Structure formats: C-alpha cells, structure tokens
Amino acid sequence: MGPKEASFYWLSSPPEEGECSQDGAGLDAAGLGIAQLDSDGAGAGASAGLGAAFLGAAFFALAFLADFLGAAFFADFLAFFADFFADFLADFLTDFLADLFFAVITFLLLAFLPFFFLPLAIVILLLSRVYRALKVVCFH
C-alpha cells in the first residue's frame, strides 16, 4: 500500500472519482503513515518490556544488597534516610510555610489596598458637601 492509498485508508468512505479530498492531507504532510498511527507497533511493547526489566532489576538489586550486606545494615540504611528526610522536611516545611504565609498576606494587602482607601475617599467627598450645606444653612 503506497502513501496515496494509506491516506485514503483512514477515510470513512473513499473519495469519488475526480473529487479532490482533503481528508488525510495533514497526515501526509506530517509524514505519518499507518506504521506510526497503528497501535500494534513495536514501540509500545518495547517500552513496556524495558520498564518491566528495570523494575525486575531494581527488585533483584535490593534483594542482593539485603543478602550480601545483611538485613541489619539494610535496616540501618533505611532508618538513616527516614531520619534524614524527617528532619529535612520538618525544617523545610517550617520555612516554606512561613514564607508562604508572608507571601499570601503581602499579596492580599497589596491587591486590596485600593479598596481600603475607597471608603475614606467617599467620606471625604461627603464631608465637603456636608460642610457646604452647613455653611449655607448656619452661617447665612
């Protein structure tokens, strides 16, 4: 099957004789054919096989280290990392949450600062009108 037939293979119905069909033109321009679009390609199987091989190798490496170095060494090794990460995360989260709190409060204050002055501006404008009204009524 050539490239012309491959692009028509994906159509729901074949083009009529003498008709210039645009269906599949993007696939031809991109250089994609049946081999790249087909789910039976070797790429999916190869990547799944490599992933399984990696996980199997990691499992056997851990089992070998536990047998070779002893379970006590392996347990101490894991305990060291657990303590290290617990201390690290405690310090990190303390600093991070303090900085996050500061950033959020600062953002909210700066974002809504104009709205704090809006009532003040309204009061100033109203007081000037009240003063003018009092001046007309009381002082004349």
C-alpha positions as a printed Julia matrix, in Angstrom:
140×3 Matrix{Float64}:
   0.0     0.0    0.0
   1.56    3.31  -1.12
   1.29    6.69   0.57
  -1.71    7.73  -1.52
  -3.65    4.6   -0.62
  -2.57    4.86   3.02
  -4.12    8.3    3.45
  -7.37    7.08   1.9
  -7.31    4.01   4.12
  -8.19    6.19   7.12
 -11.21    7.78   5.41
 -14.68    6.63   6.37
 -15.63    6.44   2.69
 -13.43    6.51  -0.42
 -13.38    9.76  -2.39
 -15.46    9.96  -5.52
 -13.74    9.88  -8.87
 -12.48   13.33  -9.85
 -13.01   14.73  -6.35
 -10.11   16.37  -4.53
 -10.35   15.12  -0.97
  -8.53   16.98   1.81
  -9.04   14.22   4.38
  -5.72   12.79   5.41
  -3.68   15.62   3.87
  -2.34   16.6    7.29
  -1.13   13.08   7.93
   0.71   13.02   4.6
   2.31   16.4    5.25
   3.42   15.36   8.73
   4.94   12.17   7.36
   2.68    9.99   9.46
   1.6     6.76   7.96
  -0.08    3.59   9.1
   3.04    2.38  10.89
   3.19    5.49  13.1
  -0.53    5.56  13.84
  -1.06    1.85  14.36
  -1.24    0.64  17.96
   0.36   -2.69  17.04
   3.76   -1.07  16.56
   6.88   -2.33  18.28
   7.31    0.88  20.31
   4.61    0.13  22.88
   5.79   -3.4   23.5
   9.45   -2.42  23.7
   8.85    0.33  26.25
   6.7    -1.96  28.39
   9.39   -4.63  28.25
  12.1    -2.15  29.24
  10.01   -0.9   32.16
   9.42   -4.42  33.41
  13.12   -5.24  33.06
  14.09   -2.12  35.04
  11.67   -2.91  37.86
  12.84   -6.51  37.97
  16.49   -5.45  38.06
  15.78   -2.96  40.85
  13.98   -5.64  42.89
  16.81   -8.15  42.47
  19.43   -5.49  43.25
  17.71   -4.66  46.53
  17.36   -8.37  47.36
  21.07   -8.91  46.59
  22.13   -5.97  48.76
  19.97   -7.18  51.65
  21.5   -10.69  51.42
  25.08   -9.54  50.8
  25.3    -6.76  53.38
  22.89   -8.23  55.87
  19.41   -7.24  56.83
  20.66   -5.17  59.79
  22.79   -2.94  57.54
  19.88   -2.52  55.17
  17.53   -1.64  58.04
  20.05    0.89  59.43
  20.48    2.36  55.96
  16.74    2.85  55.57
  16.42    4.21  59.12
  19.14    6.79  58.4
  17.28    8.04  55.34
  13.98    8.08  57.23
  15.52   10.23  60.0
  17.29   12.46  57.49
  14.15   13.13  55.49
  12.06   13.64  58.63
  14.48   16.31  59.89
  14.81   17.85  56.45
  11.07   18.01  55.85
  10.42   19.45  59.33
  12.9    22.29  58.71
  11.83   22.77  55.13
   8.11   22.87  55.87
   8.63   25.31  58.74
  10.5    27.74  56.49
   8.27   27.11  53.5
   5.01   27.63  55.35
   6.32   30.84  56.97
   7.36   32.19  53.59
   4.09   31.1   52.02
   2.09   32.83  54.76
   4.12   36.02  54.31
   3.69   35.91  50.52
  -0.08   35.36  50.69
  -0.63   38.1   53.28
   1.55   40.54  51.32
  -0.28   39.74  48.09
  -3.7    40.21  49.68
  -2.71   43.51  51.27
  -1.28   44.87  48.04
  -4.1    43.56  45.89
  -6.86   45.07  48.04
  -5.09   48.23  49.2
  -7.11   50.48  46.87
 -10.34   49.16  48.38
  -9.21   50.29  51.86
  -8.96   53.88  50.63
 -12.27   53.85  48.78
 -14.43   54.36  51.92
 -12.08   57.14  53.05
 -12.48   58.92  49.72
 -16.26   58.61  49.96
 -16.27   60.08  53.48
 -14.07   62.99  52.42
 -16.33   63.79  49.49
 -19.45   63.59  51.65
 -17.94   65.74  54.42
 -17.14   68.5   51.96
 -20.77   68.56  50.83
 -21.98   68.48  54.44
 -19.7    71.42  55.29
 -21.01   73.4   52.32
 -24.58   72.65  53.36
 -23.89   73.7   56.95
 -22.17   76.87  55.78
 -25.23   77.83  53.75
 -27.74   77.0   56.49
 -25.92   78.03  59.68
 -23.67   80.89  58.68
 -26.04   82.89  56.45
